[in-house]
């Protein structure tokens, strides 16, 4: 569970940074494939305690919400507001895919872990 929490927090942190800086990427991990990126995220958070992962996830989520609230409504559809974002992209799709749209990818694993705990 801790690894999933840390994984999701990494992606949400990246979105929060993008929203704050108005630059599409902040981590070099975006230049590699998803499997390599996810392996690196796992290695980064491997030594984190479950409590630290939860605390970091909460902190990142608050930061994400703050940045989402600061983005003007037009910014959700206007790629030109983000340096490095292809003009035909919709920022809201990138935001969704790396935040709430990412949750279903892990829901099954979380359910199995919770079921195993009883």
RODO-2510 file (C-alpha; in nm, 4 decimals, decimal comma):
residues 118
     n   res          X          Y          Z
     1     x     0,0000     0,0000     0,0000
     2     x     0,2834     0,2368     0,0883
     3     x     0,4393     0,1903    -0,2545
     4     x     0,1121     0,2730    -0,4306
     5     x     0,0621     0,5831    -0,2157
     6     x     0,4169     0,7022    -0,2901
     7     x     0,3731     0,6277    -0,6616
     8     x     0,0510     0,8272    -0,6920
     9     x     0,1994     1,1114    -0,4853
    10     x     0,4953     1,1344    -0,7260
    11     x     0,2630     1,1913    -1,0217
    12     x     0,0516     1,4407    -0,8306
    13     x     0,3669     1,6256    -0,7220
    14     x     0,4712     1,6525    -1,0866
    15     x     0,1343     1,8022    -1,1797
    16     x     0,1529     2,0487    -0,8897
    17     x     0,5019     2,1540    -1,0001
    18     x     0,3838     2,1932    -1,3589
    19     x     0,0938     2,4093    -1,2464
    20     x     0,3165     2,6235    -1,0275
    21     x     0,6002     2,6701    -1,2784
    22     x     0,3854     2,6650    -1,5931
    23     x     0,6520     2,4345    -1,7405
    24     x     0,5341     2,0977    -1,8632
    25     x     0,7983     1,8780    -1,7006
    26     x     1,0197     1,9135    -1,3995
    27     x     1,1650     1,5631    -1,3713
    28     x     1,3989     1,3894    -1,6109
    29     x     1,1964     1,0752    -1,5482
    30     x     0,9433     1,1942    -1,8066
    31     x     1,2075     1,1312    -2,0739
    32     x     1,2037     0,7551    -2,0082
    33     x     0,9311     0,4977    -2,0584
    34     x     0,6606     0,4410    -1,7995
    35     x     0,8084     0,1131    -1,6724
    36     x     1,1525     0,2667    -1,6193
    37     x     0,9988     0,5783    -1,4639
    38     x     0,7847     0,3726    -1,2265
    39     x     1,0844     0,1584    -1,1266
    40     x     1,2803     0,4759    -1,0471
    41     x     0,9869     0,6143    -0,8453
    42     x     0,9757     0,2886    -0,6504
    43     x     1,3498     0,3077    -0,5776
    44     x     1,3172     0,6724    -0,4663
    45     x     1,0445     0,5898    -0,2156
    46     x     1,1565     0,2411    -0,1162
    47     x     1,2995     0,3439     0,2214
    48     x     1,0021     0,5605     0,3107
    49     x     0,7903     0,4479     0,6030
    50     x     0,4146     0,4045     0,5510
    51     x     0,3555     0,7021     0,7806
    52     x     0,5954     0,9195     0,5820
    53     x     0,4336     0,8129     0,2543
    54     x     0,0881     0,9057     0,3847
    55     x     0,2131     1,2391     0,5182
    56     x     0,3877     1,3192     0,1902
    57     x     0,0789     1,2202    -0,0072
    58     x    -0,1379     1,4500     0,2045
    59     x     0,1083     1,7376     0,1679
    60     x     0,1328     1,6896    -0,2087
    61     x    -0,2440     1,6671    -0,2448
    62     x    -0,2918     1,9967    -0,0579
    63     x    -0,0280     2,1578    -0,2820
    64     x    -0,1990     2,0153    -0,5910
    65     x    -0,5397     2,1505    -0,4901
    66     x    -0,3866     2,4906    -0,4154
    67     x    -0,2260     2,5046    -0,7595
    68     x    -0,5431     2,3844    -0,9323
    69     x    -0,7383     2,6630    -0,7643
    70     x    -0,4841     2,9212    -0,8841
    71     x    -0,5066     2,8130    -1,2488
    72     x    -0,7506     3,0347    -1,4376
    73     x    -1,0376     2,8394    -1,5911
    74     x    -0,9045     2,9101    -1,9419
    75     x    -0,5745     2,7478    -1,8430
    76     x    -0,7310     2,4045    -1,8295
    77     x    -0,7839     2,4093    -2,2070
    78     x    -0,4960     2,6298    -2,3259
    79     x    -0,1647     2,4513    -2,3812
    80     x     0,0100     2,7814    -2,4546
    81     x    -0,0026     2,8610    -2,0826
    82     x     0,2577     2,5859    -2,0226
    83     x     0,6067     2,6033    -2,1653
    84     x     0,6942     2,2877    -2,3545
    85     x     0,3387     2,1605    -2,3926
    86     x     0,2413     2,0709    -2,7490
    87     x    -0,0192     2,3151    -2,8779
    88     x    -0,2773     2,0483    -2,9545
    89     x    -0,2749     1,9094    -2,5998
    90     x    -0,5363     1,9974    -2,3423
    91     x    -0,3833     2,0658    -1,9990
    92     x    -0,6903     1,9250    -1,8224
    93     x    -0,6274     1,5865    -1,9880
    94     x    -0,2679     1,5784    -1,8636
    95     x    -0,3805     1,6900    -1,5174
    96     x    -0,6578     1,4301    -1,5026
    97     x    -0,4394     1,1487    -1,6330
    98     x    -0,1795     1,2040    -1,3643
    99     x    -0,4198     1,2667    -1,0744
   100     x    -0,7751     1,1330    -1,0354
   101     x    -0,7663     0,9576    -1,3728
   102     x    -0,4665     0,7608    -1,2479
   103     x    -0,6471     0,6236    -0,9410
   104     x    -0,8397     0,3461    -1,1212
   105     x    -0,5069     0,2013    -1,2397
   106     x    -0,4343     0,1119    -0,8769
   107     x    -0,7792     0,0591    -0,7282
   108     x    -0,7751    -0,3166    -0,7856
   109     x    -0,4407    -0,3609    -0,6100
   110     x    -0,5602    -0,1491    -0,3184
   111     x    -0,8797    -0,3509    -0,2892
   112     x    -0,6792    -0,6771    -0,2862
   113     x    -0,4486    -0,5417    -0,0163
   114     x    -0,7412    -0,4277     0,1964
   115     x    -0,9233    -0,7585     0,1470
   116     x    -0,6090    -0,9460     0,2519
   117     x    -0,5944    -0,7404     0,5729
   118     x    -0,9552    -0,8299     0,6462
***
